[in-house]
Amino acid sequence: MIRATSKITGRGQVQLPAEIRRIMGGEIGDSVLFTVQDDGKVVVEVIKKRKLSDLGGALKSSVVFTDLEHEAEATKEIWVSKRVKGTQHNGKNMD
């Protein structure tokens, strides 16, 4: 059994001790779920933050997902293309 203590701040916050965080697998950006059981004991669980790369392929699409670098570059090209078209339609072509 591993035990560690932490103080409650004036804002009601508690910092999880590093050794407990490591065992729980908690990282920056993860959430912590507190559950109070009928006997009054509190169970603390880490809810992992989902990474964008984990969502690749989650939605059905006719376009094949290649990799994040390719997708990021393609998104930038689309954004720039729309931005350039928008300035041309407004009569503010910067050429």
C-alpha positions as a Markdown table, in Angstrom:
| # | Residue | x | y | z |
|---|---|---|---|---|
| 1 | Met | 0.0 | 0.0 | 0.0 |
| 2 | Ile | 1.3 | 3.4 | -0.9 |
| 3 | Arg | 0.1 | 6.5 | 1.0 |
| 4 | Ala | 0.9 | 10.1 | 0.5 |
| 5 | Thr | -0.5 | 13.4 | 1.8 |
| 6 | Ser | -1.3 | 16.7 | 0.2 |
| 7 | Lys | -2.8 | 19.9 | 1.6 |
| 8 | Ile | -6.1 | 21.5 | 0.5 |
| 9 | Thr | -5.5 | 25.1 | -0.7 |
| 10 | Gly | -7.7 | 28.1 | 0.0 |
| 11 | Arg | -9.4 | 27.5 | -3.3 |
| 12 | Gly | -10.2 | 23.9 | -2.4 |
| 13 | Gln | -7.5 | 22.4 | -4.7 |
| 14 | Val | -5.3 | 19.4 | -4.0 |
| 15 | Gln | -2.1 | 18.5 | -5.8 |
| 16 | Leu | -1.7 | 14.8 | -6.4 |
| 17 | Pro | 1.7 | 13.7 | -5.1 |
| 18 | Ala | 4.1 | 12.6 | -7.9 |
| 19 | Glu | 4.3 | 9.0 | -6.8 |
| 20 | Ile | 0.5 | 8.6 | -6.8 |
| 21 | Arg | 0.2 | 10.4 | -10.2 |
| 22 | Arg | 2.8 | 8.0 | -11.7 |
| 23 | Ile | 1.0 | 4.9 | -10.4 |
| 24 | Met | -2.4 | 6.3 | -11.6 |
| 25 | Gly | -0.8 | 7.2 | -15.0 |
| 26 | Gly | -2.0 | 10.8 | -14.7 |
| 27 | Glu | -0.5 | 13.4 | -17.0 |
| 28 | Ile | -1.0 | 17.1 | -17.6 |
| 29 | Gly | -4.4 | 17.7 | -19.2 |
| 30 | Asp | -6.0 | 14.5 | -17.9 |
| 31 | Ser | -9.1 | 14.7 | -15.7 |
| 32 | Val | -9.6 | 13.2 | -12.2 |
| 33 | Leu | -12.9 | 11.6 | -11.3 |
| 34 | Phe | -13.9 | 11.5 | -7.6 |
| 35 | Thr | -16.5 | 9.0 | -6.5 |
| 36 | Val | -17.9 | 8.9 | -3.0 |
| 37 | Gln | -19.0 | 5.4 | -2.1 |
| 38 | Asp | -21.9 | 4.5 | 0.2 |
| 39 | Asp | -19.4 | 3.8 | 3.1 |
| 40 | Gly | -17.9 | 7.4 | 2.7 |
| 41 | Lys | -14.7 | 6.3 | 1.0 |
| 42 | Val | -13.6 | 8.3 | -1.9 |
| 43 | Val | -12.3 | 6.6 | -5.1 |
| 44 | Val | -10.0 | 8.7 | -7.3 |
| 45 | Glu | -9.6 | 7.7 | -11.0 |
| 46 | Val | -7.7 | 9.3 | -13.9 |
| 47 | Ile | -9.6 | 9.9 | -17.1 |
| 48 | Lys | -7.1 | 10.1 | -19.9 |
| 49 | Lys | -7.2 | 13.0 | -22.3 |
| 50 | Arg | -7.7 | 11.8 | -25.8 |
| 51 | Lys | -5.1 | 12.7 | -28.3 |
| 52 | Leu | -6.1 | 14.1 | -31.7 |
| 53 | Ser | -4.1 | 11.3 | -33.3 |
| 54 | Asp | -6.3 | 8.7 | -31.5 |
| 55 | Leu | -9.3 | 10.1 | -33.3 |
| 56 | Gly | -7.9 | 9.4 | -36.8 |
| 57 | Gly | -10.3 | 7.2 | -38.7 |
| 58 | Ala | -13.1 | 7.6 | -36.1 |
| 59 | Leu | -15.5 | 9.1 | -38.6 |
| 60 | Lys | -16.4 | 7.4 | -41.8 |
| 61 | Ser | -15.0 | 9.2 | -44.9 |
| 62 | Ser | -14.4 | 8.4 | -48.5 |
| 63 | Val | -11.0 | 10.2 | -48.1 |
| 64 | Val | -8.2 | 8.0 | -46.8 |
| 65 | Phe | -6.4 | 9.3 | -43.7 |
| 66 | Thr | -2.6 | 9.3 | -44.3 |
| 67 | Asp | -0.8 | 10.8 | -41.3 |
| 68 | Leu | -1.0 | 13.9 | -39.2 |
| 69 | Glu | 1.8 | 15.8 | -41.0 |
| 70 | His | 0.1 | 15.3 | -44.4 |
| 71 | Glu | -3.3 | 16.3 | -42.9 |
| 72 | Ala | -1.9 | 19.4 | -41.3 |
| 73 | Glu | -0.2 | 20.5 | -44.5 |
| 74 | Ala | -3.4 | 19.8 | -46.6 |
| 75 | Thr | -5.5 | 21.8 | -44.1 |
| 76 | Lys | -3.1 | 24.8 | -44.3 |
| 77 | Glu | -3.3 | 24.7 | -48.1 |
| 78 | Ile | -7.1 | 24.7 | -48.0 |
| 79 | Trp | -7.2 | 27.5 | -45.5 |
| 80 | Val | -4.8 | 29.7 | -47.5 |
| 81 | Ser | -6.7 | 28.9 | -50.7 |
| 82 | Lys | -10.0 | 30.0 | -49.1 |
| 83 | Arg | -8.3 | 33.1 | -47.6 |
| 84 | Val | -6.9 | 34.2 | -50.9 |
| 85 | Lys | -10.2 | 33.6 | -52.7 |
| 86 | Gly | -12.0 | 35.6 | -50.0 |
| 87 | Thr | -9.7 | 38.6 | -50.5 |
| 88 | Gln | -10.1 | 38.4 | -54.3 |
| 89 | His | -13.9 | 38.4 | -54.0 |
| 90 | Asn | -13.8 | 41.5 | -51.7 |
| 91 | Gly | -11.9 | 43.4 | -54.3 |
| 92 | Lys | -8.9 | 43.5 | -52.0 |
| 93 | Asn | -6.5 | 41.4 | -54.0 |
| 94 | Met | -3.1 | 42.0 | -52.5 |
| 95 | Asp | -1.1 | 41.2 | -55.7 |
